[in-house]
Amino acid sequence: MIDNSAVTETQGPSSWAATRDGRRLHVKALGEGTPTVVLEAGSASSRLAWSLVQPRVAAFTRAVVYDRSGLGRSAPDPAGRTLDRMADDLDDVLDQAGPGPFVLTGHGAGGPIVRLAAARRPDRVAGLVLVEPIDETNDMLFGDDFRRRERRALRAGAVLARLGVLHLRYRSQLDAAPAGVRAQMRREAFTPGVMRTAAAQARTFLDELAAWRSDPPALGAIPVTVISGAHPGGGMSAADRAAANVSHARRASSSPGWRHVFAERSGHDVPFTDPEVVAGEIYRLAGR
Protein backbone atom coordinates (compact mmCIF):
# COMPACT_ATOMS: atom_id res chain seq x y z
CA MET A 1 0.00 0.00 0.00
CA ILE A 2 1.29 3.46 -0.93
CA ASP A 3 1.17 6.16 1.74
CA ASN A 4 -0.61 9.02 -0.06
CA SER A 5 1.00 11.63 2.17
CA ALA A 6 4.40 10.51 0.88
CA VAL A 7 3.50 10.89 -2.80
CA THR A 8 4.89 14.18 -4.10
CA GLU A 9 5.47 15.87 -7.44
CA THR A 10 9.24 15.50 -6.92
CA GLN A 11 9.09 11.74 -7.55
CA GLY A 12 10.52 11.11 -10.99
CA PRO A 13 12.48 13.66 -13.02
CA SER A 14 10.86 15.72 -15.74
CA SER A 15 11.82 14.97 -19.33
CA TRP A 16 10.48 15.95 -22.74
CA ALA A 17 9.29 13.83 -25.65
CA ALA A 18 9.57 15.38 -29.10
CA THR A 19 6.59 15.05 -31.42
CA ARG A 20 6.96 14.47 -35.16
CA ASP A 21 6.18 18.15 -35.84
CA GLY A 22 8.61 19.56 -33.28
CA ARG A 23 6.43 20.15 -30.20
CA ARG A 24 7.62 19.01 -26.77
CA LEU A 25 5.49 16.98 -24.35
CA HIS A 26 6.24 16.94 -20.64
CA VAL A 27 6.92 13.40 -19.35
CA LYS A 28 7.59 11.85 -15.94
CA ALA A 29 8.67 8.27 -15.27
CA LEU A 30 8.90 6.26 -12.06
CA GLY A 31 10.11 2.74 -11.36
CA GLU A 32 12.00 0.16 -13.35
CA GLY A 33 11.22 -2.98 -15.30
CA THR A 34 9.10 -4.20 -18.16
CA PRO A 35 6.54 -3.90 -19.50
CA THR A 36 6.46 -0.12 -19.43
CA VAL A 37 3.08 1.21 -18.37
CA VAL A 38 1.96 4.47 -20.01
CA LEU A 39 -0.97 6.29 -18.41
CA GLU A 40 -3.21 8.48 -20.62
CA ALA A 41 -5.40 10.95 -18.73
CA GLY A 42 -8.98 12.02 -19.46
CA SER A 43 -10.23 14.87 -21.61
CA ALA A 44 -8.97 17.94 -19.71
CA SER A 45 -6.64 16.16 -17.29
CA SER A 46 -2.86 16.11 -17.06
CA ARG A 47 -0.35 13.64 -15.66
CA LEU A 48 -1.46 14.71 -12.17
CA ALA A 49 -4.69 12.75 -12.57
CA TRP A 50 -2.53 9.62 -12.10
CA SER A 51 -0.84 10.82 -8.91
CA LEU A 52 -2.29 7.95 -6.85
CA VAL A 53 -1.92 5.26 -9.53
CA GLN A 54 1.57 5.91 -10.89
CA PRO A 55 3.50 5.24 -7.64
CA ARG A 56 1.52 2.05 -7.07
CA VAL A 57 2.46 0.82 -10.54
CA ALA A 58 6.07 1.99 -10.10
CA ALA A 59 6.32 -0.41 -7.16
CA PHE A 60 6.46 -3.30 -9.65
CA THR A 61 7.41 -1.85 -13.08
CA ARG A 62 8.16 1.35 -14.97
CA ALA A 63 5.25 3.82 -15.04
CA VAL A 64 5.15 6.80 -17.40
CA VAL A 65 2.78 9.78 -17.32
CA TYR A 66 2.74 12.79 -19.62
CA ASP A 67 0.88 16.00 -20.39
CA ARG A 68 -0.93 16.19 -23.72
CA SER A 69 -0.48 19.43 -25.64
CA GLY A 70 -2.23 22.34 -23.91
CA LEU A 71 -2.41 20.53 -20.56
CA GLY A 72 -0.07 20.53 -17.59
CA ARG A 73 3.36 21.74 -18.66
CA SER A 74 3.01 20.97 -22.38
CA ALA A 75 2.42 23.94 -24.68
CA PRO A 76 -0.78 24.10 -26.80
CA ASP A 77 -0.94 22.50 -30.23
CA PRO A 78 -1.53 25.18 -32.88
CA ALA A 79 -2.88 22.56 -35.31
CA GLY A 80 -5.80 21.51 -33.09
CA ARG A 81 -6.71 18.48 -30.99
CA THR A 82 -8.27 15.76 -33.09
CA LEU A 83 -8.40 12.21 -31.83
CA ASP A 84 -6.08 11.16 -34.63
CA ARG A 85 -3.57 13.85 -33.69
CA MET A 86 -3.67 12.98 -29.99
CA ALA A 87 -2.96 9.34 -30.88
CA ASP A 88 -0.02 10.56 -33.00
CA ASP A 89 1.36 12.29 -29.92
CA LEU A 90 0.97 9.14 -27.81
CA ASP A 91 2.75 7.16 -30.54
CA ASP A 92 5.63 9.65 -30.33
CA VAL A 93 5.77 9.32 -26.53
CA LEU A 94 5.89 5.52 -26.87
CA ASP A 95 8.71 5.76 -29.43
CA GLN A 96 10.79 7.54 -26.79
CA ALA A 97 9.46 5.91 -23.61
CA GLY A 98 10.96 2.42 -24.04
CA PRO A 99 11.58 -0.22 -23.33
CA GLY A 100 8.48 -1.95 -24.61
CA PRO A 101 6.30 -3.85 -24.64
CA PHE A 102 3.73 -1.45 -23.23
CA VAL A 103 0.60 -1.71 -21.14
CA LEU A 104 -1.49 1.33 -22.12
CA THR A 105 -3.97 2.67 -19.60
CA GLY A 106 -6.53 5.33 -20.55
CA HIS A 107 -9.13 7.09 -18.42
CA GLY A 108 -12.32 8.55 -19.94
CA ALA A 109 -11.44 10.20 -23.25
CA GLY A 110 -7.99 8.68 -22.88
CA GLY A 111 -9.57 5.30 -23.64
CA PRO A 112 -10.09 5.93 -27.37
CA ILE A 113 -6.62 7.50 -27.60
CA VAL A 114 -4.86 4.39 -26.28
CA ARG A 115 -7.05 2.12 -28.41
CA LEU A 116 -6.10 3.99 -31.58
CA ALA A 117 -2.40 4.01 -30.70
CA ALA A 118 -2.52 0.28 -29.89
CA ALA A 119 -4.25 -0.54 -33.19
CA ARG A 120 -1.48 1.22 -35.10
CA ARG A 121 1.29 -0.82 -33.46
CA PRO A 122 -0.24 -3.91 -31.81
CA ASP A 123 3.14 -5.65 -31.87
CA ARG A 124 4.40 -3.48 -29.01
CA VAL A 125 1.29 -3.50 -26.80
CA ALA A 126 0.94 -6.21 -24.15
CA GLY A 127 -2.47 -5.06 -22.95
CA LEU A 128 -4.95 -2.24 -22.45
CA VAL A 129 -6.62 -1.08 -19.25
CA LEU A 130 -9.55 1.21 -20.06
CA VAL A 131 -10.77 3.09 -16.99
CA GLU A 132 -14.29 4.49 -17.34
CA PRO A 133 -13.68 4.85 -21.09
CA ILE A 134 -15.78 6.93 -23.42
CA ASP A 135 -16.88 4.39 -26.00
CA GLU A 136 -18.65 4.50 -29.34
CA THR A 137 -20.98 1.67 -28.33
CA ASN A 138 -22.68 4.09 -25.90
CA ASP A 139 -25.62 5.46 -27.91
CA MET A 140 -26.26 8.18 -25.33
CA LEU A 141 -23.07 10.02 -26.36
CA PHE A 142 -24.43 10.84 -29.79
CA GLY A 143 -27.80 12.29 -28.87
CA ASP A 144 -28.59 16.00 -28.93
CA ASP A 145 -29.09 16.09 -25.16
CA PHE A 146 -25.55 14.90 -24.41
CA ARG A 147 -24.02 17.37 -26.85
CA ARG A 148 -26.01 20.24 -25.31
CA ARG A 149 -24.84 19.23 -21.83
CA GLU A 150 -21.25 19.06 -23.02
CA ARG A 151 -21.43 22.56 -24.56
CA ARG A 152 -22.97 23.98 -21.38
CA ALA A 153 -20.28 22.35 -19.23
CA LEU A 154 -17.49 23.74 -21.41
CA ARG A 155 -18.95 27.26 -21.34
CA ALA A 156 -19.43 27.15 -17.59
CA GLY A 157 -15.93 25.76 -17.08
CA ALA A 158 -14.41 28.57 -19.14
CA VAL A 159 -16.19 31.18 -17.03
CA LEU A 160 -15.18 29.52 -13.75
CA ALA A 161 -11.56 29.27 -14.92
CA ARG A 162 -11.47 32.98 -15.77
CA LEU A 163 -12.85 33.74 -12.31
CA GLY A 164 -10.24 31.51 -10.70
CA VAL A 165 -12.77 29.20 -9.04
CA LEU A 166 -12.87 26.20 -11.39
CA HIS A 167 -11.06 24.12 -8.76
CA LEU A 168 -14.20 24.24 -6.60
CA ARG A 169 -15.99 22.02 -9.13
CA TYR A 170 -13.27 19.41 -8.65
CA ARG A 171 -12.85 19.65 -4.90
CA SER A 172 -13.27 15.89 -4.47
CA GLN A 173 -10.27 15.27 -6.73
CA LEU A 174 -8.18 17.80 -4.84
CA ASP A 175 -9.16 16.26 -1.52
CA ALA A 176 -8.21 12.78 -2.74
CA ALA A 177 -4.89 13.83 -4.31
CA PRO A 178 -1.63 13.50 -2.36
CA ALA A 179 -0.78 16.63 -0.38
CA GLY A 180 2.35 17.20 -2.45
CA VAL A 181 0.33 17.23 -5.67
CA ARG A 182 -2.56 19.52 -4.71
CA ALA A 183 -0.57 22.73 -5.19
CA GLN A 184 0.49 21.55 -8.65
CA MET A 185 -3.14 20.81 -9.53
CA ARG A 186 -4.27 24.24 -8.33
CA ARG A 187 -1.63 25.92 -10.53
CA GLU A 188 -1.95 23.77 -13.65
CA ALA A 189 -5.30 21.99 -13.88
CA PHE A 190 -7.96 24.70 -13.66
CA THR A 191 -6.77 27.46 -15.96
CA PRO A 192 -8.41 29.19 -18.96
CA GLY A 193 -5.79 27.51 -21.15
CA VAL A 194 -6.91 24.07 -19.99
CA MET A 195 -10.50 24.93 -20.85
CA ARG A 196 -9.45 26.15 -24.31
CA THR A 197 -7.73 22.81 -24.86
CA ALA A 198 -10.82 20.94 -23.64
CA ALA A 199 -12.96 22.91 -26.10
CA ALA A 200 -10.52 22.19 -28.94
CA GLN A 201 -10.69 18.46 -28.20
CA ALA A 202 -14.49 18.52 -28.01
CA ARG A 203 -14.93 20.14 -31.44
CA THR A 204 -14.27 16.91 -33.30
CA PHE A 205 -14.04 14.15 -30.68
CA LEU A 206 -17.61 12.83 -30.81
CA ASP A 207 -17.78 13.02 -34.59
CA GLU A 208 -14.53 11.08 -34.90
CA LEU A 209 -15.75 8.57 -32.34
CA ALA A 210 -19.05 8.16 -34.20
CA ALA A 211 -17.10 7.06 -37.29
CA TRP A 212 -15.71 4.18 -35.25
CA ARG A 213 -19.19 2.70 -34.88
CA SER A 214 -18.82 1.18 -38.33
CA ASP A 215 -15.02 0.99 -38.46
CA PRO A 216 -13.41 0.66 -34.98
CA PRO A 217 -9.64 0.37 -34.49
CA ALA A 218 -8.65 -3.28 -34.80
CA LEU A 219 -6.94 -4.52 -31.63
CA GLY A 220 -6.45 -8.11 -32.72
CA ALA A 221 -5.42 -10.35 -29.84
CA ILE A 222 -4.47 -7.54 -27.41
CA PRO A 223 -6.08 -8.34 -24.03
CA VAL A 224 -8.40 -5.61 -22.75
CA THR A 225 -9.56 -4.89 -19.22
CA VAL A 226 -12.33 -2.33 -18.70
CA ILE A 227 -12.89 -0.79 -15.27
CA SER A 228 -16.31 0.75 -14.60
CA GLY A 229 -17.42 2.93 -11.75
CA ALA A 230 -20.19 1.36 -9.71
CA HIS A 231 -22.04 4.58 -8.89
CA PRO A 232 -23.45 7.72 -10.56
CA GLY A 233 -21.88 11.04 -9.69
CA GLY A 234 -19.38 13.43 -11.23
CA GLY A 235 -22.10 14.83 -13.46
CA MET A 236 -23.45 11.38 -14.37
CA SER A 237 -27.08 10.47 -13.73
CA ALA A 238 -28.22 6.93 -12.97
CA ALA A 239 -29.23 6.60 -16.64
CA ASP A 240 -25.79 7.83 -17.75
CA ARG A 241 -24.14 5.30 -15.44
CA ALA A 242 -26.23 2.40 -16.73
CA ALA A 243 -25.55 3.31 -20.38
CA ALA A 244 -21.83 3.71 -19.75
CA ASN A 245 -21.50 0.37 -17.99
CA VAL A 246 -23.37 -1.45 -20.75
CA SER A 247 -20.94 0.05 -23.27
CA HIS A 248 -18.01 -0.96 -21.06
CA ALA A 249 -19.20 -4.55 -21.00
CA ARG A 250 -19.45 -4.53 -24.79
CA ARG A 251 -15.97 -3.08 -25.15
CA ALA A 252 -14.43 -5.62 -22.80
CA SER A 253 -16.12 -8.62 -24.41
CA SER A 254 -14.87 -7.62 -27.87
CA SER A 255 -11.36 -8.71 -26.83
CA PRO A 256 -10.27 -12.36 -26.78
CA GLY A 257 -8.58 -11.85 -23.40
CA TRP A 258 -11.18 -9.62 -21.81
CA ARG A 259 -12.08 -8.68 -18.27
CA HIS A 260 -14.74 -6.26 -16.94
CA VAL A 261 -14.18 -5.00 -13.40
CA PHE A 262 -16.19 -2.68 -11.14
CA ALA A 263 -14.58 -0.07 -8.90
CA GLU A 264 -16.99 -0.35 -6.01
CA ARG A 265 -16.19 2.98 -4.32
CA SER A 266 -16.23 5.04 -7.51
CA GLY A 267 -18.18 7.09 -9.95
CA HIS A 268 -16.19 8.42 -12.91
CA ASP A 269 -13.05 9.47 -11.00
CA VAL A 270 -11.71 5.95 -10.47
CA PRO A 271 -7.99 6.98 -10.53
CA PHE A 272 -8.66 9.12 -7.45
CA THR A 273 -11.20 6.97 -5.61
CA ASP A 274 -10.06 3.41 -6.41
CA PRO A 275 -6.41 3.68 -7.49
CA GLU A 276 -5.69 0.21 -6.09
CA VAL A 277 -8.18 -1.31 -8.53
CA VAL A 278 -6.43 0.34 -11.50
CA ALA A 279 -2.97 -0.68 -10.30
CA GLY A 280 -4.19 -4.20 -9.61
CA GLU A 281 -5.49 -4.69 -13.13
CA ILE A 282 -2.26 -3.30 -14.58
CA TYR A 283 -0.34 -5.71 -12.32
CA ARG A 284 -2.36 -8.62 -13.72
CA LEU A 285 -1.81 -7.61 -17.36
CA ALA A 286 1.86 -7.00 -16.69
CA GLY A 287 2.12 -10.70 -15.88
CA ARG A 288 3.14 -10.26 -12.28
C-alpha positions as CSV (number, residue, x, y, z in Angstrom):
1,M,0.0,0.0,0.0
2,I,1.3,3.5,-0.9
3,D,1.2,6.2,1.7
4,N,-0.6,9.0,-0.1
5,S,1.0,11.6,2.2
6,A,4.4,10.5,0.9
7,V,3.5,10.9,-2.8
8,T,4.9,14.2,-4.1
9,E,5.5,15.9,-7.4
10,T,9.2,15.5,-6.9
11,Q,9.1,11.7,-7.6
12,G,10.5,11.1,-11.0
13,P,12.5,13.7,-13.0
14,S,10.9,15.7,-15.7
15,S,11.8,15.0,-19.3
16,W,10.5,16.0,-22.7
17,A,9.3,13.8,-25.7
18,A,9.6,15.4,-29.1
19,T,6.6,15.1,-31.4
20,R,7.0,14.5,-35.2
21,D,6.2,18.2,-35.8
22,G,8.6,19.6,-33.3
23,R,6.4,20.1,-30.2
24,R,7.6,19.0,-26.8
25,L,5.5,17.0,-24.4
26,H,6.2,16.9,-20.6
27,V,6.9,13.4,-19.3
28,K,7.6,11.9,-15.9
29,A,8.7,8.3,-15.3
30,L,8.9,6.3,-12.1
31,G,10.1,2.7,-11.4
32,E,12.0,0.2,-13.4
33,G,11.2,-3.0,-15.3
34,T,9.1,-4.2,-18.2
35,P,6.5,-3.9,-19.5
36,T,6.5,-0.1,-19.4
37,V,3.1,1.2,-18.4
38,V,2.0,4.5,-20.0
39,L,-1.0,6.3,-18.4
40,E,-3.2,8.5,-20.6
41,A,-5.4,10.9,-18.7
42,G,-9.0,12.0,-19.5
43,S,-10.2,14.9,-21.6
44,A,-9.0,17.9,-19.7
45,S,-6.6,16.2,-17.3
46,S,-2.9,16.1,-17.1
47,R,-0.3,13.6,-15.7
48,L,-1.5,14.7,-12.2
49,A,-4.7,12.7,-12.6
50,W,-2.5,9.6,-12.1
51,S,-0.8,10.8,-8.9
52,L,-2.3,7.9,-6.9
53,V,-1.9,5.3,-9.5
54,Q,1.6,5.9,-10.9
55,P,3.5,5.2,-7.6
56,R,1.5,2.1,-7.1
57,V,2.5,0.8,-10.5
58,A,6.1,2.0,-10.1
59,A,6.3,-0.4,-7.2
60,F,6.5,-3.3,-9.6
61,T,7.4,-1.8,-13.1
62,R,8.2,1.4,-15.0
63,A,5.2,3.8,-15.0
64,V,5.2,6.8,-17.4
65,V,2.8,9.8,-17.3
66,Y,2.7,12.8,-19.6
67,D,0.9,16.0,-20.4
68,R,-0.9,16.2,-23.7
69,S,-0.5,19.4,-25.6
70,G,-2.2,22.3,-23.9
71,L,-2.4,20.5,-20.6
72,G,-0.1,20.5,-17.6
73,R,3.4,21.7,-18.7
74,S,3.0,21.0,-22.4
75,A,2.4,23.9,-24.7
76,P,-0.8,24.1,-26.8
77,D,-0.9,22.5,-30.2
78,P,-1.5,25.2,-32.9
79,A,-2.9,22.6,-35.3
80,G,-5.8,21.5,-33.1
81,R,-6.7,18.5,-31.0
82,T,-8.3,15.8,-33.1
83,L,-8.4,12.2,-31.8
84,D,-6.1,11.2,-34.6
85,R,-3.6,13.8,-33.7
86,M,-3.7,13.0,-30.0
87,A,-3.0,9.3,-30.9
88,D,0.0,10.6,-33.0
89,D,1.4,12.3,-29.9
90,L,1.0,9.1,-27.8
91,D,2.7,7.2,-30.5
92,D,5.6,9.6,-30.3
93,V,5.8,9.3,-26.5
94,L,5.9,5.5,-26.9
95,D,8.7,5.8,-29.4
96,Q,10.8,7.5,-26.8
97,A,9.5,5.9,-23.6
98,G,11.0,2.4,-24.0
99,P,11.6,-0.2,-23.3
100,G,8.5,-2.0,-24.6
101,P,6.3,-3.9,-24.6
102,F,3.7,-1.5,-23.2
103,V,0.6,-1.7,-21.1
104,L,-1.5,1.3,-22.1
105,T,-4.0,2.7,-19.6
106,G,-6.5,5.3,-20.5
107,H,-9.1,7.1,-18.4
108,G,-12.3,8.5,-19.9
109,A,-11.4,10.2,-23.2
110,G,-8.0,8.7,-22.9
111,G,-9.6,5.3,-23.6
112,P,-10.1,5.9,-27.4
113,I,-6.6,7.5,-27.6
114,V,-4.9,4.4,-26.3
115,R,-7.1,2.1,-28.4
116,L,-6.1,4.0,-31.6
117,A,-2.4,4.0,-30.7
118,A,-2.5,0.3,-29.9
119,A,-4.3,-0.5,-33.2
120,R,-1.5,1.2,-35.1
121,R,1.3,-0.8,-33.5
122,P,-0.2,-3.9,-31.8
123,D,3.1,-5.6,-31.9
124,R,4.4,-3.5,-29.0
125,V,1.3,-3.5,-26.8
126,A,0.9,-6.2,-24.1
127,G,-2.5,-5.1,-22.9
128,L,-5.0,-2.2,-22.5
129,V,-6.6,-1.1,-19.2
130,L,-9.6,1.2,-20.1
131,V,-10.8,3.1,-17.0
132,E,-14.3,4.5,-17.3
133,P,-13.7,4.9,-21.1
134,I,-15.8,6.9,-23.4
135,D,-16.9,4.4,-26.0
136,E,-18.6,4.5,-29.3
137,T,-21.0,1.7,-28.3
138,N,-22.7,4.1,-25.9
139,D,-25.6,5.5,-27.9
140,M,-26.3,8.2,-25.3
141,L,-23.1,10.0,-26.4
142,F,-24.4,10.8,-29.8
143,G,-27.8,12.3,-28.9
144,D,-28.6,16.0,-28.9
145,D,-29.1,16.1,-25.2
146,F,-25.6,14.9,-24.4
147,R,-24.0,17.4,-26.9
148,R,-26.0,20.2,-25.3
149,R,-24.8,19.2,-21.8
150,E,-21.2,19.1,-23.0
151,R,-21.4,22.6,-24.6
152,R,-23.0,24.0,-21.4
153,A,-20.3,22.3,-19.2
154,L,-17.5,23.7,-21.4
155,R,-18.9,27.3,-21.3
156,A,-19.4,27.1,-17.6
157,G,-15.9,25.8,-17.1
158,A,-14.4,28.6,-19.1
159,V,-16.2,31.2,-17.0
160,L,-15.2,29.5,-13.7
161,A,-11.6,29.3,-14.9
162,R,-11.5,33.0,-15.8
163,L,-12.9,33.7,-12.3
164,G,-10.2,31.5,-10.7
165,V,-12.8,29.2,-9.0
166,L,-12.9,26.2,-11.4
167,H,-11.1,24.1,-8.8
168,L,-14.2,24.2,-6.6
169,R,-16.0,22.0,-9.1
170,Y,-13.3,19.4,-8.6
171,R,-12.9,19.6,-4.9
172,S,-13.3,15.9,-4.5
173,Q,-10.3,15.3,-6.7
174,L,-8.2,17.8,-4.8
175,D,-9.2,16.3,-1.5
176,A,-8.2,12.8,-2.7
177,A,-4.9,13.8,-4.3
178,P,-1.6,13.5,-2.4
179,A,-0.8,16.6,-0.4
180,G,2.3,17.2,-2.5
181,V,0.3,17.2,-5.7
182,R,-2.6,19.5,-4.7
183,A,-0.6,22.7,-5.2
184,Q,0.5,21.5,-8.6
185,M,-3.1,20.8,-9.5
186,R,-4.3,24.2,-8.3
187,R,-1.6,25.9,-10.5
188,E,-2.0,23.8,-13.7
189,A,-5.3,22.0,-13.9
190,F,-8.0,24.7,-13.7
191,T,-6.8,27.5,-16.0
192,P,-8.4,29.2,-19.0
193,G,-5.8,27.5,-21.2
194,V,-6.9,24.1,-20.0
195,M,-10.5,24.9,-20.9
196,R,-9.4,26.2,-24.3
197,T,-7.7,22.8,-24.9
198,A,-10.8,20.9,-23.6
199,A,-13.0,22.9,-26.1
200,A,-10.5,22.2,-28.9
201,Q,-10.7,18.5,-28.2
202,A,-14.5,18.5,-28.0
203,R,-14.9,20.1,-31.4
204,T,-14.3,16.9,-33.3
205,F,-14.0,14.1,-30.7
206,L,-17.6,12.8,-30.8
207,D,-17.8,13.0,-34.6
208,E,-14.5,11.1,-34.9
209,L,-15.7,8.6,-32.3
210,A,-19.1,8.2,-34.2
211,A,-17.1,7.1,-37.3
212,W,-15.7,4.2,-35.2
213,R,-19.2,2.7,-34.9
214,S,-18.8,1.2,-38.3
215,D,-15.0,1.0,-38.5
216,P,-13.4,0.7,-35.0
217,P,-9.6,0.4,-34.5
218,A,-8.7,-3.3,-34.8
219,L,-6.9,-4.5,-31.6
220,G,-6.5,-8.1,-32.7
221,A,-5.4,-10.4,-29.8
222,I,-4.5,-7.5,-27.4
223,P,-6.1,-8.3,-24.0
224,V,-8.4,-5.6,-22.8
225,T,-9.6,-4.9,-19.2
226,V,-12.3,-2.3,-18.7
227,I,-12.9,-0.8,-15.3
228,S,-16.3,0.8,-14.6
229,G,-17.4,2.9,-11.7
230,A,-20.2,1.4,-9.7
231,H,-22.0,4.6,-8.9
232,P,-23.5,7.7,-10.6
233,G,-21.9,11.0,-9.7
234,G,-19.4,13.4,-11.2
235,G,-22.1,14.8,-13.5
236,M,-23.5,11.4,-14.4
237,S,-27.1,10.5,-13.7
238,A,-28.2,6.9,-13.0
239,A,-29.2,6.6,-16.6
240,D,-25.8,7.8,-17.7
241,R,-24.1,5.3,-15.4
242,A,-26.2,2.4,-16.7
243,A,-25.5,3.3,-20.4
244,A,-21.8,3.7,-19.7
245,N,-21.5,0.4,-18.0
246,V,-23.4,-1.5,-20.7
247,S,-20.9,0.1,-23.3
248,H,-18.0,-1.0,-21.1
249,A,-19.2,-4.6,-21.0
250,R,-19.5,-4.5,-24.8
251,R,-16.0,-3.1,-25.2
252,A,-14.4,-5.6,-22.8
253,S,-16.1,-8.6,-24.4
254,S,-14.9,-7.6,-27.9
255,S,-11.4,-8.7,-26.8
256,P,-10.3,-12.4,-26.8
257,G,-8.6,-11.8,-23.4
258,W,-11.2,-9.6,-21.8
259,R,-12.1,-8.7,-18.3
260,H,-14.7,-6.3,-16.9
261,V,-14.2,-5.0,-13.4
262,F,-16.2,-2.7,-11.1
263,A,-14.6,-0.1,-8.9
264,E,-17.0,-0.3,-6.0
265,R,-16.2,3.0,-4.3
266,S,-16.2,5.0,-7.5
267,G,-18.2,7.1,-9.9
268,H,-16.2,8.4,-12.9
269,D,-13.1,9.5,-11.0
270,V,-11.7,6.0,-10.5
271,P,-8.0,7.0,-10.5
272,F,-8.7,9.1,-7.5
273,T,-11.2,7.0,-5.6
274,D,-10.1,3.4,-6.4
275,P,-6.4,3.7,-7.5
276,E,-5.7,0.2,-6.1
277,V,-8.2,-1.3,-8.5
278,V,-6.4,0.3,-11.5
279,A,-3.0,-0.7,-10.3
280,G,-4.2,-4.2,-9.6
281,E,-5.5,-4.7,-13.1
282,I,-2.3,-3.3,-14.6
283,Y,-0.3,-5.7,-12.3
284,R,-2.4,-8.6,-13.7
285,L,-1.8,-7.6,-17.4
286,A,1.9,-7.0,-16.7
287,G,2.1,-10.7,-15.9
288,R,3.1,-10.3,-12.3
